[in-house]
Amino acid sequence: MVLGPGGDQRLTPAFPDSREPSPPRVALSHHCTPHSTPHGADRAVCRRWGGRVDSSGPGDLRETVTLGVEEEFLLLDRKAYRPVGRGSQVLEAGRKRLTAGQLVPEISEAMIETVSGVCGTAAQLRGELGRLRGAAARAAGERDCLLLPSGTSPIGRTGPGGADDPPETPPLREHPRYLRIRQRFGPLVRDQGVCSCHVHVGVPDLATAVAVVNHLRPWLPLLLALTANSPYWNGADTGYASWRTMLWRGWPTAGPPPVLRSAQHYEELVRTLVASGAALDPAMVYWYARPSRHVPTVEVRVADVLPTVGETVAYALVVWAVVVRARAAVRAGVLPPLVEQDVLVGACWQAAREGVTGDLLDLISGAAPAATPVVRQIETARRLLWPHLPDAGDRASVNAWLDRLAAEGGPADRQRALHRSTGRLDGLVEHIALPDPVAAPGPARASSARSGLLASEPEETA
């Protein structure tokens, strides 16, 4: 569901073509018909989105809204607990269990990424993510690596390193596209080996995607605060809940999306950014939420990778509900809240700094923006999203996740608690790495699990 290093499509999803009503989970297909051909600049858009202009118009809710998730992981040496450049080896080992589209490379050799199929239910997504994580962890173990679900590595640098970096710094993946990126952006490429979670939610057409992104903008700071999972970097506590966000902001196009006036305006912005050199190609427009360039989805890219499958599924359901709510607003002709771009950038910084336990500008309640405890905004989010989560099992999964965030803090807070408990960063890594199917679990991991410090899964309900 993402572009590979050469801009190739990694996964071609077989989206359902059901026209049977099942509100609010209704349509996600997009085909061209001879009688609905777009004009001008929209002709290319139609080809990319499967070819047909949806006669129902933006915001239609007749089709099943599907989910897909991409998760990035760090590779750490099993003994030293430091990032290691074995991505190509792990990908080769993973081919025994996963296809080339399910386990893919990243810009640093200390990273890999898993790509789910298209899922119609939370239970399906949960099974898919568990299968992908298990297979990736086994492939990593076969190459003497641990798979780390953290936005940054607590110990060492993840790379890519430059020519004057220490030899142990993981290198850039040798691929023509990544080499072009390094040639264009120079030192900005260093230390971009950071791990996020991307959620794709199906939409029928580009016009809807653009309108939905406008409605998503106020939600991005809260989504980031809920998922911040990278407080440590290169041996130190950064003081941030999501240091990944701060490293990623170095790219010229990284950040919240601007207000998009139309699908044509979106395409013009992308072309201009590419022409300016700020993006090598359209796939490098790194907005925190954007219309996908290759599948009919809205892609939300603001989150750190999360510790567990259960947390990832619960987060994906929240994103799903935000998108469904936005589509309903678009269909009803409701204009998106007007949030100034600088205010949105500042709120995203605030979310990366504070995470769940601090204050955050409230941009979702409709009141004038004011610093409000995140735990209070969690309750606002529940109230706004509950009507758009009709499945009782989905609501229970999200409820359990939000309750835990409000009571115990987020993943960054749990990392700090583990560090305090063990007194060592390598002890922290030992606890948060995915279970190694190749090696027997050590006593520290078992002790941590008994103490409840490891991130537990939200209650299985779907």
N, C-alpha and C positions, 0 to 999 in steps of 0.2 A: 503494500500500500504506500510505499515511498519510492523515491527514485534512487537507483543504485549509483555507484561512483561515476559511471559514464552517462548518467541521465536516463538510463534504461528503466523501464517499469519493472519493479521487483515482483509484484504480485498483481495478477489480473483477476479481480474478484468477480465471481458469478453472482451478481446481485439478483435477488428474487424479483420476479415480474408479476407479483400478485396484484390483482385489482380488487380483491374482495375486501370489503370494509372490515377493519378491526381497530377502531379508534382507541387510543390515539396512535397506535403503531400501524400506520398505513403507508404508503408507497415508497419505494426507493428503486425505481427503474427509470431508465432514460434512453429512449430509442428515437431515431429519426424517422419521420414519415415523409412521403413525397409532398404532402400537403402542408407541412409546417417547417419550411426551410427558413432559417434566419437570414438576415440581410447584413451587408457590410462587415464590420469587424466581428459581429457575432457569429458569422459563418464558421470561423475557425474554432470559436468557443463551442459551438454545437458539435463539431467533429470530436473534440476532446472529451466532451461530456456524454458521448455515446450517440450523438447525432440528432436527437429530436428536441424541438422546443416543446416543453410540456404545456399543453393547451389549458391546463388548470390554473396556471399562473403562479407567481411567487407565494410561498407559504402554504401551498396545498398540503393537507394532512390526510390524504387518502391511502397512502401506502405505508408499508412496514419500515420504520426507522431503524436501521441496523447500526451495529457497533463494530469497530475494529481497533486494536491497540498495538502500538509499537513500543517496545521496552529496550532501553540501552543499558548495558552492564559493563562493569570494569573487570579486567582480568588481573588477578594478583598471584604472585608466586605463592605456592602452597606453604612453603616454609618461612620465607622472609616477610610475607604479607605486604609486599610492595608491588606496585604496578609493573607488569612485565609485557614485553612486546611479542606476544605469541598469538595474536589474533588470527593470522593466516593459518597457523597450525590447528587452532581450535575450530576454525571453520572447516578445515579438511576433516577433522575427527567427527564433526557434527553431521557431515553428509551421510553418515550411516543411518541416521535417524530422522533428519530434517532435510527438506528440499532447499535449493539455493534461494528461493524466495522467502523461506521461513527463518533462516539464519544468515545474516548479511554482515558485511564489514562496515567499519566506520573509519573516520579520518585518522584516528590513532590506532596503532597496533596493539594497544592495551585495552581495546574495546571490541565488543560484538553487539549486535542488535537482533532481537527476535521480532517477527512480524506475524500477527495473528491472521487467520482467515476472517471472513465476514460472518458476524454472529448476530443472531436474531433474538437471543435471550441472555440473561445474566448467567444462567447455568451453563449455557454453551460457551460463553466467554470464559467462565471460571475453569472449565475443563480444558479449553484451548490454551490458556495462559499457564496452567499447571503442567500440561504436556510440554510446552515450549521451554519453560524454565527447567524442568527436569532433564530434558534432552540436552539443553545448553550447558547445564551444570555438569552432566556426565562427560560431555565433550571437553569441557574445561579441565575436569579432573584427570582425564586421560592424557592431558598435556601438562600435568603437574600444576594446575592453576585452580584458584578459587574464583567463583563468580560472585561479584559484589553488587548488590542492589542499592547503591548510594550515588548521589549526584556527583560527588568528588571522592577521592581517596584520602583517608585520614593520614596515611603514611606515604611519603614520596610524591613524585609528580607523574601524571598520567600521559604527558606528552600531548601532541607531537613535540619532540625536541628539535632544536636547531643544531647546526654544525659545531657550535661552541658549547653545547650543553654536555653535562657528564654522560659517559657512554651508557650508563644504566637507564637514562631517560628513554622511554619508549618512542620509537620513530614514527614519522608519517607513514601511512600505508602507501606503498608504491603503486600508484594508479595514475594514469594520465590526468584525470580530472582533479584529484587531490594535488598533484604536482602543479597544475595550472592555478589552483587556489593559492598554494604557497607562493608561486611566482607573482601573483597579483597582489596578495595581501601581506606578504612578508612575515614579520614577527607576530602579527595578529593570530597566526595559525598556532603559535606555541600555546600549550596548555589548554587547548580546546577539546581535550579528551574528557568531556563531562557528559553525564548521563541524565537523560530526561525520559518522560513518558508522554507519548503522543496518542490522543484519542481521536478517532475518526467517527463522525456521526453522519449517517446518510441524509442527503437532501436531493430533491428531484432535478435541480438545475442550478446554473451559475447565478442567476438573478436571486434565487432564494438564498444561496450560500452567502452572497454579498450582503443581503439584508440581515441575515442571521448574525453574521460577524459584527455588524453594527450594534445589534442588541447584546452581543456577548461582551463587548468592551468593558462595561462596568463590573462584570463578574471576574475579570482576569486577576485582579489583586487578591481577592478572597480565595480563588482556586489555587493560586500560588502559595498563599499562607497555609492552606490546609495540607499541602503536599511537600513543603520545604523539608529536604532530607540531605543536606550537605553542609553541616556546620564546620567540619574539619577539612583542612587542605595542607598537604606538604608538612605534616607534623605539628600543626598548630590549630587552636580554636580561633576561627576568624572573627567570632562575635556575631556572625550572620547565621540565620537559619538556613538560607540557600545561597551558599557561595557560588554554586554552579551558575545561578542567574547572573551574578556579577561578572564572572569570567565570560559568559556567553554574550553579555552586552557589548563586548568589544567589536563584534561584527557590525558593519555599518547599517544593516537593515534589521538588526535584532531589537525587539521591543513590542509594545502594543501596536495594533494596526491603527492606521488613521481612519477617519470617517470616510466611507466609500459611497459615492453618490449613485453609482450604478455599476452594472457588470462592465460596461465600456470604460468607465472611469477606472475601475480596478485594473483592467487590461492595460490602459494607458499608463497608469502608475508603474506597473511591473515593467513595461517596455522602457520607460524612462529610467528606472533604477538600473536596469541592465545596461542601457546606453551610457549611463554615467560611470559605469565601472564599479558601483557600489555593490552590485551583485554580478557574479559570473554568468548566471543564467536565472531563469524564473524560479528554479528550485531553491535558490539562495536568498529568496525574500523570506527572512526568518521572523516574521511576525508571530506573536504569541497565539494568535488565532487567524486562520486564513482559509479561503477556499482551496481545496486540494488542486494541484496542477494536473492530476492524472486519473483520479477516480471521483465519482459524484459524492463528495463528502465535504463537511466542514472539519478542519483539522485543528484541534486545540493542543498547543505545544508548550504550555506555560509551566507544566509540573516537573519536579524532579521525579526520577524513577522511585517507586515506592517499595517498601521492604517486603511485602507479602502479596500473594495473589488476591487474598480477600480484600485488602486495602485498595489494590488496583481496580478490582471489579466495582467496589463501592464508589470510588472516585469516578470511574467511567460512567456509572449510573447517574451520578450528579451532573456530569457534563451532558449526558444524554437528556436529562430533564431540563437543563438550561436551554439546550438547543430546541427541544420540543416546545417549551414555553415561548421561545423566541419565534418559532415558526407560527405559533398561534397568534402572536402579536402582529407579525407581518401580515398574516391572512386577514386580521381584523383592521388593518390599516393604522395600527398604533405606531407612532414614531418612536425610535429608540431614545433613551435618555441622552441628553447632550452632556458629555464629559470632555472638558478641555484636554487636549493631548498632553500638555505638560503636567496637569493634575494626575492624569492616568499614569504617566511615567513615574511621578513621585510616589503614587500609591503602590505601584509595583516594587519600587525600591523599598518602601516601608514594609511590604509583605516579605520580601527577601531578607530584610534585616530582622524582623521581629517574629515571623512565623505565627503560630497559633496563640502564643502566650502574651502577645503585646496588643497594642492598639493599631487600628488600621482605618484609613478614611473609608467611611461607609458610603459606597457608591451604588448600592443595590436597593435600599429601602425607599428611595424616592425623596427623602429629606435632603436638606442642604448638606453637602459633604462636611463631615466632622469626624475627628478621631474617636473611634468607638472600639471597645474591646472586641476582639475577634470572636470570643465565645458568644457575645450578644448577636453578632452578625450570623453566627451559625444558626441561631434560632430564627432569625429573619429568613435565612435561606430555606430552612425547613418549611416555614409558612408559605413561601412563594413557590416552592417546587413540589410540594406534596400533591397538588391536583394533577401534576404531570407525571407522577409515578403511580399508575393505577394498580400495579401488581403488588400484592401484600408482601410477598417474599422480597421483592426489590426494596420496598420501603423499610422492611426489617433490617436488611443488609446495610442500607444507608444510615438508618437510625443507630445501629450498633457502632458504626464507624464514627459518626458525628458525636455520639455520646462519649466515646473514648477520647476523641480529640479534645472535647470540652473539659473532660475530667482529668486527663493525664498529659495533655500537650501533644505535639505532633512528633513525627519521626526524628526531627532534629533534637527535640528535647529528650527522646529516648536514647539517641546516640550519646548525648552528654551524660545521661544517667548511667549508661553502661560504662562509660569512661571513668566516671567517679567510682563505680562499683569495682572495676578491675584495677584501676590505677595505671593502666597501660593502654596506649593506642593499639598495640598489637592484640591486646585482649579484647578491645572493642571490635577490631576486624574479625577476630575469631568468632565472635558472637553474631555479627550481622551478615557474614557471608552465607550464601545459600548452602544447604547441606550438601556435602561432597559425597556423591554416590560411589566414588571409587575408593576413598579412604574411610576408615571407621571414624565416627565422631569422637572428638576428644572430651576429656572430663570437664573442661571449662564450658564447652557448649552445653553439655547436659546439665551442669550446675546452673547455668544462666536460664535455661528453659524452665527448670524447676522453680527458680526465683521469680519468674514472671517478667523478667527484663526483656526477653526477646519479644519482638512484635508478634502478637498473636493474631490469628485470622478473625475478622468479624464473623459473627454467628452464621453458620451455613443455613440458608433458608430457601434458596432457589433450587 
